[in-house]
Amino acid sequence: MSTNINTVKQLRAETGAGVSDCHKALEACKGDIEEAKLWLRKEGIAKAVKKQDRKTAKGLITSYAKGGFGALLELNCETDFVARNERFQEFVTALLKDVADHQVASLEAFLAHEALNVQERILEQSGVLGEHIRCSRLGVLETNPGVVCSYVHWESCPNMGPIGALVALDSELPEEILKPLGEGIAMHVVASSPLYKSVDDVPKEDIAREESIYRDQLKDSNKPAPIIEKMISGRVKSFLEETVLEEQKFVKDLSRSVKVQIQELEKEHGKSIRISSFLRFVLGADA
């Protein structure tokens, strides 16, 4: 079959595989891009999923976290030149302050808020800065009792950058005890890209997909069935340790997992701590 060049480009951008391998995958899967991704993984060709973070949209992500309320906001523009502009950065800060002051819960509610005139203000800044500007994402976490903490990986300006995260911790412990832990976990989320909060949150179909991939990779190994099943179990365990937040090695102490780090603080203070939710924004990921 003839393969659409745009589909090949998309598959290559999302997997990092070569053009020839993308052609093979799409032909084998009759043009289905999701099936082609699985085909590439089974053949051991596709590169790490983390390459999906490589986007071209410009702008900034910024965060707010105080008490039990936190927000991540993404404002996009066309070039890095404008993203580094002081006026653009001041506008990002002003929009985030509006979110915090009005406790806005969603992007839709924020853009439609009559008192804030967000859409008109964005158009005004577009005219001044000479580029198309859009507010593409707003994520909000709330908890009570507990805290919401944030971290933004920044280069040129504090609390603004290409990747940001929020973490909500449910606990009766005071903020001064929870905040260092929450900020450390938010930094971890930025660095480690977890897909799930806990093992219980991993859908059964995701586990089944991974088992299928590993089983296909081992089908010609000539190993006994019990050995194959043991190897598959080991690889699924590794998959969980790589993708589940609580199971990942804590970036601030690689000798222990995030879950163990939390358990140590629980043991020290005699109160439970639970990660209720987390958010991770990568600049341009929705473009």
C-alpha positions, 0 to 999 in steps of 0.5 A: 500500500502507498504510505502518506508522507505526512503520516510517516512524518508524524510517526517519526516525530512521535517515536524517533524511528527512522523513515524506513522503519516508519514506512514498514510499520505503517504498511504492516498496520495498514496506516493505523498510526497507533498500531504502528507505534506498537509494531515499532515497540515490538520490533525494538525500533521505537525510541523512548516515549519521553521524546514526545516532549519535543514540541515547537510551540513557544511561550511559557508555563508558570505556576501558583501554589498556596495552601490547598490551591495550585494552578499551572498556566500555559501562555503561547506565542510564536517565537522565543524572542517574544517569550523572553520579552518582559511585557509578555512575562508580566502578562503571564504573571498577571493572568496567573494572579487572576486565576489565584485571586478568583480561584478559577477552576478551568481554562473554559471558565477563565476565558469566559470570565466576564469580569476578567476580559481575558480574551480581549486582553490577549488580543491587546497583547497580540497587537502590542507584541506583534505575534499571535498569543493564546492561553492554551492550558490551565490546570488546577488542583485543590485539596483540604486538608493538605497542600498543593505544591509546584515546581517549574523548570526555568532558565531565564526567569524564576517560576516560568519555563518550558515544564511545570508540575503541581502535586497535591498532598492530602494530610493533616500535617502542617504546611511547614512539614508537607511543603518541602516534601511536596515541592520535592515531589513536584520537581520529581514529576518534572524530571521523571514524567510519571504517567500514573499516580499509583499502581492501582491507577494503572489501567488493566489494558495498559498492563495487558498491552505491555505483557503482549509486547514483551511476549511478542519480543520473547516468542522466538527465544526458545526459552521454557514457558515458565521462564518466559512468564517470569521474564514478562513479570520482571519487565512489567515490574520495571514498566511500573517502576518507570511510569508510576509516580509512587514507584519511581526512584525519588530524584532527590534520593535515588536510594529510595522510591517516592513511596518510601520517602513519603512513608519515612515522613509518615513514620516520623510524624505519625500522620498519613500523607497521600498524593491525591493528584498531580499535573505535568505541563510541557510547553506546546504539548497540545499544539 
